[in-house]
Amino acid sequence: MFNTDELYNMIESLRVTRTPGISRRQLLSDCGLAQSTLSNIASGSMPSVDKAAAIAEYFGISLDELVGREKINAPAEASRSELGAILMQMNRDEIERLVTFARFLLSERQAQEPPTTK
């Protein structure tokens, strides 16, 4: 079973590792939650499912992952979350260059895959 201390620590860990530079205030604002939400959790108050779901969605994980019932798919999910944050900071030219590079990476992978037989 999980408790609010573990939940608070998980949220803080995700905030620091997945969204470096994002304050608690900004996290809560991005999730549409009251500024008191994290302090309430730290004080032992379990958030509603809606609030926990908003936080889990923000980090791109499931509720079970947020509360520690399932292991977080850290490498893939963290990278996707970080990429999304980076994209929000890029201009149109940078995004176009990134898309070109992503297509190149996919073509490399496809070239390395063995041909399929029917």
Backbone bond lengths (Angstrom), bond angles and torsions (degrees), N, CA, C in turn:
res aa  C-N    CA-C-N  psi(-1)  N-CA   C-N-CA  omega(-1)  CA-C   N-CA-C  phi
1 M - - - 1.450 - - 1.528 109.34 -
2 F 1.301 117.06 148.58 1.455 121.09 -178.71 1.519 110.70 -99.87
3 N 1.300 114.85 163.59 1.460 119.34 176.77 1.524 109.52 -134.31
4 T 1.307 115.62 172.47 1.462 119.64 -175.00 1.525 112.40 -68.38
5 D 1.322 118.02 -30.90 1.468 119.79 177.17 1.523 110.41 -61.94
6 E 1.341 115.62 -45.64 1.466 119.76 178.96 1.524 111.23 -65.00
7 L 1.321 116.85 -39.55 1.459 120.86 178.81 1.523 110.33 -63.74
8 Y 1.313 117.06 -47.15 1.465 120.80 178.80 1.528 110.64 -59.60
9 N 1.330 116.66 -45.55 1.467 120.60 179.78 1.528 111.50 -62.93
10 M 1.331 117.15 -37.98 1.464 120.82 177.98 1.529 110.36 -64.55
11 I 1.318 117.07 -45.23 1.468 120.61 179.59 1.523 110.21 -61.83
12 E 1.314 116.64 -45.37 1.465 120.12 179.59 1.528 111.41 -63.14
13 S 1.319 116.37 -41.86 1.460 120.48 178.76 1.526 110.71 -61.83
14 L 1.323 116.59 -45.78 1.464 120.50 178.97 1.525 111.02 -64.25
15 R 1.316 116.42 -41.14 1.470 120.31 -179.46 1.526 111.13 -60.68
16 V 1.310 116.00 -43.47 1.467 120.85 -176.87 1.527 111.92 -74.33
17 T 1.338 117.45 -39.73 1.465 119.98 -174.84 1.518 113.50 -87.01
18 R 1.313 117.53 -35.57 1.463 120.05 -175.33 1.513 114.09 -94.69
19 T 1.302 116.27 -26.13 1.464 119.98 -179.20 1.526 109.46 -132.29
20 P 1.331 116.93 62.18 1.466 119.57 -177.88 1.532 110.45 -54.61
21 G 1.315 114.87 136.57 1.454 119.93 178.34 1.518 114.09 89.61
22 I 1.341 117.73 -10.44 1.463 120.48 178.35 1.527 108.14 -84.27
23 S 1.304 115.97 125.08 1.462 120.76 179.33 1.529 109.99 -77.33
24 R 1.306 115.25 165.18 1.462 119.91 175.29 1.527 109.49 -59.38
25 R 1.318 115.90 -42.72 1.461 121.80 -179.91 1.528 110.67 -58.54
26 Q 1.336 117.06 -44.99 1.463 120.69 -179.49 1.526 111.20 -67.75
27 L 1.319 117.09 -40.56 1.463 121.25 177.06 1.524 110.08 -56.43
28 L 1.322 116.06 -50.50 1.459 120.21 -178.56 1.523 111.55 -64.54
29 S 1.314 117.02 -39.51 1.461 120.96 177.12 1.523 110.92 -62.92
30 D 1.336 116.76 -45.29 1.469 121.39 178.93 1.528 111.53 -60.98
31 C 1.330 116.69 -31.71 1.466 121.70 -179.60 1.527 112.50 -87.38
32 G 1.333 116.59 -6.18 1.458 120.06 -178.30 1.518 113.19 72.47
33 L 1.331 116.02 30.71 1.463 121.05 -177.19 1.520 111.01 -110.70
34 A 1.324 115.52 157.32 1.459 121.96 177.76 1.524 110.21 -65.16
35 Q 1.319 115.60 149.41 1.457 120.74 -179.20 1.530 112.04 -64.39
36 S 1.308 118.10 -18.33 1.465 121.67 -179.48 1.527 112.87 -85.11
37 T 1.326 117.95 -5.56 1.467 120.82 -173.41 1.528 112.73 -57.10
38 L 1.322 117.89 -50.65 1.468 119.71 -177.87 1.522 112.42 -68.03
39 S 1.326 116.90 -39.15 1.471 117.78 178.54 1.522 110.45 -66.91
40 N 1.332 117.71 -33.47 1.472 120.14 175.72 1.529 110.80 -64.85
41 I 1.343 116.61 -41.74 1.467 120.09 178.15 1.529 109.51 -63.68
42 A 1.341 116.34 -44.48 1.471 120.57 179.79 1.526 111.21 -62.16
43 S 1.329 116.79 -28.04 1.467 121.27 -179.96 1.527 112.96 -85.47
44 G 1.348 116.43 -1.90 1.452 119.27 175.77 1.516 115.54 106.99
45 S 1.326 117.24 4.91 1.462 120.27 179.77 1.530 109.29 -91.72
46 M 1.332 115.56 122.19 1.462 120.37 179.12 1.524 108.74 -75.38
47 P 1.342 117.71 129.81 1.466 119.50 179.92 1.526 111.02 -72.39
48 S 1.324 115.70 160.77 1.464 119.76 175.18 1.522 108.79 -66.27
49 V 1.311 115.51 162.17 1.463 120.48 178.27 1.520 110.09 -59.59
50 D 1.333 117.53 -39.18 1.464 120.92 179.55 1.530 111.80 -60.74
51 K 1.312 116.38 -42.35 1.470 120.36 179.67 1.528 110.84 -67.61
52 A 1.322 116.22 -45.51 1.467 120.04 178.89 1.522 110.30 -63.09
53 A 1.338 116.77 -39.40 1.470 120.67 179.09 1.526 110.88 -64.22
54 A 1.317 117.35 -38.11 1.468 120.67 178.73 1.524 110.70 -63.56
55 I 1.314 116.06 -40.36 1.470 120.21 178.95 1.524 110.21 -68.63
56 A 1.323 116.89 -44.68 1.470 120.56 179.02 1.529 110.20 -60.15
57 E 1.319 116.70 -44.63 1.468 120.75 179.75 1.524 111.31 -62.63
58 Y 1.305 116.45 -39.25 1.469 121.24 178.48 1.533 110.77 -56.36
59 F 1.329 115.82 -41.10 1.460 120.24 -178.72 1.525 112.78 -90.61
60 G 1.318 117.49 -1.23 1.462 120.76 178.01 1.519 113.80 71.84
61 I 1.325 115.91 33.96 1.466 120.64 179.63 1.527 109.23 -127.77
62 S 1.327 115.92 169.61 1.460 120.90 177.72 1.527 110.14 -84.76
63 L 1.329 115.42 164.73 1.466 119.68 174.37 1.519 110.92 -59.96
64 D 1.334 116.69 -40.57 1.465 119.98 178.71 1.524 111.25 -60.45
65 E 1.314 116.81 -37.90 1.465 119.75 177.00 1.524 110.57 -68.23
66 L 1.333 116.76 -40.69 1.460 120.41 -179.08 1.521 111.75 -61.65
67 V 1.315 116.82 -40.75 1.472 119.54 -177.71 1.521 112.89 -90.55
68 G 1.334 117.04 2.85 1.453 120.69 173.98 1.509 115.42 86.29
69 R 1.333 117.71 11.92 1.473 120.18 178.40 1.519 111.88 -79.55
70 E 1.319 116.57 -23.95 1.470 122.56 175.74 1.515 108.18 -129.69
71 K 1.308 114.74 150.10 1.458 119.99 177.40 1.529 109.21 -73.85
72 I 1.299 116.04 137.26 1.459 121.28 179.13 1.518 109.71 -73.58
73 N 1.309 115.25 135.55 1.460 121.59 175.99 1.529 106.83 -77.10
74 A 1.306 115.34 69.54 1.455 122.45 -168.64 1.525 116.12 -55.38
75 P 1.323 120.05 -55.05 1.457 116.95 -173.51 1.528 114.07 -59.12
76 A 1.313 117.43 -50.75 1.461 119.19 -176.21 1.519 111.52 -70.45
77 E 1.311 117.23 -47.21 1.459 120.24 -176.78 1.520 111.83 -68.40
78 A 1.322 117.63 -40.34 1.458 119.66 179.07 1.516 110.44 -63.75
79 S 1.313 116.27 -41.02 1.458 119.93 -179.93 1.513 111.11 -65.50
80 R 1.328 117.72 -41.31 1.467 120.72 178.71 1.518 110.69 -64.23
81 S 1.314 116.18 -42.80 1.457 120.77 179.36 1.523 110.49 -63.37
82 E 1.316 116.17 -43.96 1.463 120.53 179.49 1.519 110.43 -65.31
83 L 1.321 117.15 -40.98 1.461 120.74 179.16 1.524 110.45 -62.06
84 G 1.325 116.69 -41.94 1.461 120.04 177.82 1.517 111.64 -60.38
85 A 1.328 116.95 -42.16 1.461 121.22 179.18 1.531 110.76 -65.25
86 I 1.320 116.57 -38.98 1.462 120.63 178.99 1.526 110.56 -66.86
87 L 1.330 116.59 -43.08 1.465 120.74 179.80 1.518 111.86 -57.20
88 M 1.315 116.93 -36.91 1.463 120.90 -179.24 1.526 111.69 -64.60
89 Q 1.310 117.46 -20.34 1.459 121.46 -177.94 1.523 112.99 -97.58
90 M 1.340 117.37 -7.07 1.459 121.10 -173.88 1.527 111.79 -90.98
91 N 1.336 114.61 152.03 1.463 119.07 174.46 1.527 109.04 -89.49
92 R 1.315 116.27 175.20 1.466 121.59 -174.80 1.532 112.28 -59.13
93 D 1.315 118.08 -44.10 1.464 120.95 -179.48 1.528 111.22 -62.64
94 E 1.323 116.73 -42.50 1.465 120.40 179.33 1.526 111.21 -64.72
95 I 1.319 116.42 -38.57 1.463 119.86 178.50 1.525 110.72 -65.91
96 E 1.327 117.20 -41.74 1.465 120.74 178.42 1.529 110.60 -61.98
97 R 1.327 117.33 -40.55 1.463 121.06 177.74 1.528 110.56 -65.47
98 L 1.328 116.44 -39.01 1.458 120.90 179.14 1.530 110.96 -65.74
99 V 1.323 117.12 -40.90 1.457 121.09 178.41 1.527 110.01 -63.04
100 T 1.317 117.27 -42.52 1.466 121.09 177.59 1.522 110.44 -59.65
101 F 1.323 116.58 -43.91 1.457 120.32 179.60 1.528 110.93 -66.40
102 A 1.330 117.20 -40.17 1.467 120.32 178.55 1.524 110.72 -61.98
103 R 1.317 117.05 -40.79 1.471 120.26 177.40 1.520 110.63 -62.92
104 F 1.326 116.42 -39.08 1.461 120.93 177.27 1.531 110.19 -61.61
105 L 1.333 116.95 -45.91 1.468 120.31 179.55 1.521 111.24 -60.92
106 L 1.328 117.60 -42.80 1.460 120.56 178.33 1.519 111.56 -63.67
107 S 1.332 117.24 -39.58 1.465 119.58 179.55 1.524 110.82 -66.10
108 E 1.326 117.56 -35.15 1.467 120.69 175.76 1.523 110.59 -62.59
109 R 1.327 116.58 -45.34 1.457 120.31 -179.96 1.527 110.38 -62.93
110 Q 1.316 116.56 -44.51 1.468 120.23 -179.71 1.528 111.27 -63.43
111 A 1.319 117.04 -33.92 1.451 120.70 179.05 1.525 111.13 -69.34
112 Q 1.334 117.38 -27.27 1.454 121.45 -178.92 1.524 113.00 -86.41
113 E 1.332 116.74 -19.05 1.474 120.33 -179.12 1.514 110.17 -73.23
114 P 1.329 115.99 138.91 1.478 118.26 178.09 1.529 109.47 -67.39
115 P 1.317 117.21 148.26 1.450 119.80 179.01 1.518 110.70 -65.08
116 T 1.316 115.53 145.68 1.470 120.03 179.29 1.510 109.51 -88.59
117 T 1.321 115.58 147.77 1.474 120.18 177.46 1.513 108.52 -112.97
118 K 1.303 116.06 146.71 1.466 120.19 -178.37 1.510 110.92 -98.93
